[in-house]
Amino acid sequence: MHFFSDNAARVSPQILSALADADHVDTAYDGDAWSARLSDSFSRLFEKDVAALWVTTGTVANCLALAALCPPFGGVLCHEEAHVETDEGGAPEFFTHGAKLMTVPGDGAKISPDALQSRLSAIRNDVHQVQPHALTITNATEYGRVYSPAEVAALGALCREHGLGFHMDGARFANAVATLGCHPADLTWRAGVDALSFGFVKNGGMTAEALIFFDPALAADTLRRRKRAGHLLSKGRYLAAQLLAMLEGDLWLDNARAANAAARIIAEAAGARCMHLVEANEIFLRVTAQEAATLRAQGFDFYDWGEGAARLVTCWHHEAKDVQPLANAIAAL
């Protein structure tokens, strides 16, 4: 009865099968038949020619994207609670060779156009202050909130106005798309996004994430950065095979829908305890230390989220029968 993170979720059977199918000799690194299909497969998904690269982690996907969009002397605008700011151990600064993260406030870890404009207006255009070169947002956010296509487009318009690159950390992109019921293109390049970290490990994958460039020209130097950073795996076909299997039959979307549905069951039971709207597969609850201990004593595992709060995360393999006991326990507090 673990609800502490979808990073610890099971691997989809289709992924294990795809790994077995890829288990024969092919060209090394990213020259194999599976890797060769990635860009075409993601181009069909997004209805646009894209460059798709496999990477090993969401952190490296985010950091390679930011390195492509921002020079070492520039700045990357992000929410003050963004994963790149609070949970990536300085990796964005490392991969960009020193670019500064410039934080923006906002409820639910969302950046509004007004907040972004206010932050931009406060930066003097002189050599004494770092100039922003990119914006990164997380969808779904670190608090499980979702940006709509219109909200992303409003930020995209500001990026174009100010000459900023636009990156989306989509560790739970599938959950956002499942909630909105929109086309993935409407949430990305049609709204002005230049690069997407498309998360799969949280959603049933094993060891592969996708980095998508909606301007394929951005990928050329990123291939070199990936190698220089030690992330060019010799048997890349096993990563590519996972991504292709997730796309086949929209497995990525089915898995996200299942996780979201499980989260809604818990949210409905929690009611006013919910600290944020539950729009993806994360639930943040107000609970006392004693209440948290009561839940743990019944076998439920989750993260404490500061004093008087807890974070619960549902996974692609959770069914109603898996989450109903927790929902009942929360309702009984």
GIQUI-V765869 format. One record per residue. RES is the residue in three letters. SS is DSSP state (A for helix, B for strand, O for the rest). OMEGA is omega in degrees with one decimal (NA if undefined). NEAR is the number of other C-alpha atoms within 12 Angstrom. Layout:
((RES/SS/OMEGA/NEAR) (RES/SS/OMEGA/NEAR))
This chain:
((MET/O/-177.2/26) (HIS/B/177.7/28) (PHE/O/-174.5/37) (PHE/O/-180.0/25) (SER/O/173.0/27) (ASP/A/171.9/38) (ASN/A/-178.1/26) (ALA/A/-176.3/22) (ALA/O/174.3/27) (ARG/O/175.7/25) (VAL/O/178.7/30) (SER/O/179.0/31) (PRO/A/179.8/20) (GLN/A/179.3/27) (ILE/A/178.5/33) (LEU/A/178.0/24) (SER/A/179.7/20) (ALA/A/177.3/28) (LEU/A/177.8/30) (ALA/A/180.0/17) (ASP/A/-178.6/20) (ALA/O/-172.6/26) (ASP/O/168.9/18) (HIS/O/-170.8/16) (VAL/O/173.6/17) (ASP/O/177.9/20) (THR/O/-175.9/19) (ALA/O/177.6/19) (TYR/B/-179.0/28) (ASP/O/179.9/31) (GLY/O/-175.4/21) (ASP/O/-176.8/25) (ALA/A/-179.3/24) (TRP/A/179.1/35) (SER/A/-179.2/37) (ALA/A/-178.1/26) (ARG/A/-170.3/26) (LEU/A/-175.0/37) (SER/A/178.0/34) (ASP/A/-178.5/23) (SER/A/178.2/31) (PHE/A/175.9/37) (SER/A/176.4/24) (ARG/A/179.9/21) (LEU/A/-174.9/28) (PHE/A/179.4/28) (GLU/O/179.6/19) (LYS/O/175.3/24) (ASP/O/-179.9/22) (VAL/O/168.3/32) (ALA/B/-178.1/34) (ALA/B/179.1/44) (LEU/B/169.9/53) (TRP/B/173.9/49) (VAL/B/-172.6/46) (THR/O/-175.2/36) (THR/O/174.4/33) (GLY/A/178.6/37) (THR/A/-178.5/37) (VAL/A/175.0/42) (ALA/A/178.7/45) (ASN/A/-172.5/51) (CYS/A/175.4/45) (LEU/A/177.5/49) (ALA/A/-178.8/52) (LEU/A/177.1/52) (ALA/A/178.0/42) (ALA/A/-173.7/42) (LEU/A/-172.6/42) (CYS/O/177.4/36) (PRO/O/-177.8/28) (PRO/O/-177.4/25) (PHE/O/-176.2/22) (GLY/O/-179.4/30) (GLY/B/176.6/33) (VAL/B/177.1/46) (LEU/B/-180.0/45) (CYS/B/176.0/42) (HIS/B/-177.4/35) (GLU/O/175.7/30) (GLU/O/178.7/28) (ALA/O/179.6/40) (HIS/A/-179.5/33) (VAL/A/-179.3/42) (GLU/A/-169.3/30) (THR/A/-167.5/19) (ASP/O/-178.6/16) (GLU/O/166.6/22) (GLY/O/-178.5/15) (GLY/O/-178.7/22) (ALA/A/178.6/30) (PRO/A/178.1/40) (GLU/A/180.0/30) (PHE/A/-176.3/25) (PHE/A/178.7/34) (THR/O/-178.1/32) (HIS/O/169.5/23) (GLY/O/179.0/22) (ALA/O/-175.8/30) (LYS/B/171.8/33) (LEU/B/-174.9/38) (MET/B/-167.3/32) (THR/B/-178.7/31) (VAL/B/178.7/30) (PRO/O/176.6/24) (GLY/O/-180.0/25) (ASP/A/176.6/22) (GLY/A/-178.3/30) (ALA/A/176.0/32) (LYS/O/175.8/35) (ILE/O/177.0/37) (SER/O/175.6/28) (PRO/A/179.6/26) (ASP/A/179.2/18) (ALA/A/178.4/25) (LEU/A/179.4/36) (GLN/A/178.5/25) (SER/A/179.2/18) (ARG/A/179.8/27) (LEU/A/-177.7/32) (SER/A/-177.6/15) (ALA/O/-177.9/17) (ILE/O/178.0/20) (ARG/O/178.9/13) (ASN/O/176.1/13) (ASP/O/-173.2/10) (VAL/O/-177.5/10) (HIS/O/179.6/10) (GLN/O/177.3/16) (VAL/O/179.3/26) (GLN/O/-179.9/31) (PRO/B/177.7/39) (HIS/B/-176.5/34) (ALA/B/171.3/43) (LEU/B/171.4/51) (THR/B/175.0/52) (ILE/B/179.8/55) (THR/B/-178.2/47) (ASN/O/0.6/47) (ALA/O/-172.9/42) (THR/O/179.0/41) (GLU/O/174.5/42) (TYR/O/175.3/36) (GLY/O/176.7/39) (ARG/O/-174.0/35) (VAL/O/170.1/39) (TYR/O/174.3/41) (SER/O/174.6/32) (PRO/A/180.0/28) (ALA/A/179.1/21) (GLU/A/177.4/25) (VAL/A/-179.2/36) (ALA/A/178.4/26) (ALA/A/176.0/28) (LEU/A/177.9/40) (GLY/A/178.2/38) (ALA/A/177.4/25) (LEU/A/177.4/30) (CYS/A/178.8/32) (ARG/A/-179.5/20) (GLU/A/-175.7/16) (HIS/A/176.6/22) (GLY/O/-178.3/20) (LEU/O/166.9/32) (GLY/B/-173.6/40) (PHE/B/-179.8/47) (HIS/B/174.8/47) (MET/B/171.4/50) (ASP/B/-176.8/45) (GLY/B/176.8/45) (ALA/O/174.8/43) (ARG/O/178.1/50) (PHE/A/-179.9/49) (ALA/A/179.1/45) (ASN/A/177.9/48) (ALA/A/179.6/44) (VAL/A/179.9/37) (ALA/A/178.4/33) (THR/A/-173.6/35) (LEU/A/-175.7/27) (GLY/O/-177.4/22) (CYS/O/173.4/22) (HIS/O/-179.3/24) (PRO/A/177.4/35) (ALA/A/-178.2/32) (ASP/A/-178.1/27) (LEU/A/-175.3/41) (THR/O/-168.7/46) (TRP/A/177.5/32) (ARG/A/177.7/26) (ALA/A/174.4/30) (GLY/O/-178.7/35) (VAL/O/-179.9/43) (ASP/O/-175.9/42) (ALA/B/-178.3/48) (LEU/B/166.7/51) (SER/B/-172.7/45) (PHE/B/-174.4/49) (GLY/O/177.4/46) (PHE/O/-176.2/47) (VAL/A/178.8/42) (LYS/A/-168.5/39) (ASN/A/178.3/50) (GLY/O/175.6/41) (GLY/O/-178.4/46) (MET/O/-174.7/35) (THR/O/-173.3/34) (ALA/O/171.9/41) (GLU/B/179.8/44) (ALA/B/170.9/46) (LEU/B/-175.0/48) (ILE/B/173.1/46) (PHE/B/179.4/44) (PHE/O/164.8/36) (ASP/O/-174.7/29) (PRO/A/-179.6/25) (ALA/A/-179.8/19) (LEU/A/-174.8/29) (ALA/A/-171.9/30) (ALA/A/179.7/19) (ASP/A/-179.3/18) (THR/A/175.5/36) (LEU/A/177.9/31) (ARG/A/178.0/18) (ARG/A/179.3/28) (ARG/A/178.4/31) (LYS/A/-177.2/21) (ARG/A/-179.5/14) (ALA/O/179.0/23) (GLY/O/-177.2/17) (HIS/O/173.7/30) (LEU/O/-177.6/26) (LEU/O/-177.8/28) (SER/O/178.9/19) (LYS/B/-175.6/28) (GLY/O/-178.3/35) (ARG/A/-179.5/39) (TYR/A/174.9/40) (LEU/A/-179.0/42) (ALA/A/-179.3/44) (ALA/A/178.3/39) (GLN/A/-178.1/43) (LEU/A/179.4/46) (LEU/A/179.2/42) (ALA/A/178.7/37) (MET/A/179.3/43) (LEU/A/-174.9/36) (GLU/A/179.9/21) (GLY/A/-179.1/14) (ASP/A/176.9/22) (LEU/A/-179.3/27) (TRP/A/-177.9/40) (LEU/A/177.5/33) (ASP/A/179.9/27) (ASN/A/-179.6/42) (ALA/A/177.9/44) (ARG/A/179.9/34) (ALA/A/179.4/31) (ALA/A/178.8/44) (ASN/A/-179.4/42) (ALA/A/178.1/35) (ALA/A/179.0/38) (ALA/A/-179.6/43) (ARG/A/178.4/33) (ILE/A/178.9/32) (ILE/A/-178.6/41) (ALA/A/179.6/37) (GLU/A/178.1/24) (ALA/A/-177.0/25) (ALA/A/177.0/31) (GLY/A/-175.2/24) (ALA/A/176.0/19) (ARG/A/-177.8/27) (CYS/B/-179.0/30) (MET/O/-179.7/26) (HIS/O/171.9/30) (LEU/O/178.9/28) (VAL/O/-174.7/40) (GLU/O/177.9/40) (ALA/O/-176.0/47) (ASN/O/175.8/52) (GLU/B/178.3/45) (ILE/B/178.2/49) (PHE/B/-172.0/39) (LEU/B/167.8/38) (ARG/B/176.8/28) (VAL/O/174.1/30) (THR/O/178.1/20) (ALA/A/179.8/19) (GLN/A/178.7/15) (GLU/A/177.0/24) (ALA/A/178.2/30) (ALA/A/178.0/22) (THR/A/178.9/19) (LEU/A/-179.6/31) (ARG/A/178.9/23) (ALA/A/177.8/15) (GLN/O/174.6/18) (GLY/O/-178.9/16) (PHE/O/-177.8/29) (ASP/B/-178.3/23) (PHE/O/178.0/30) (TYR/B/162.6/28) (ASP/B/-178.0/27) (TRP/O/-173.6/22) (GLY/O/-177.2/14) (GLU/O/175.2/15) (GLY/O/-178.3/21) (ALA/B/178.4/24) (ALA/B/174.5/36) (ARG/B/175.8/38) (LEU/B/180.0/44) (VAL/B/176.0/47) (THR/O/-173.7/51) (CYS/O/-175.6/44) (TRP/O/-176.1/43) (HIS/O/178.0/34) (HIS/O/172.6/35) (GLU/O/-178.7/23) (ALA/A/-178.2/23) (LYS/A/-179.9/16) (ASP/A/-174.6/25) (VAL/A/-177.9/34) (GLN/A/176.2/26) (PRO/A/177.2/24) (LEU/A/178.1/38) (ALA/A/179.4/32) (ASN/A/-178.5/23) (ALA/A/178.1/23) (ILE/A/-179.7/35) (ALA/A/-176.7/23) (ALA/O/-178.3/14) (LEU/O/NA/21))
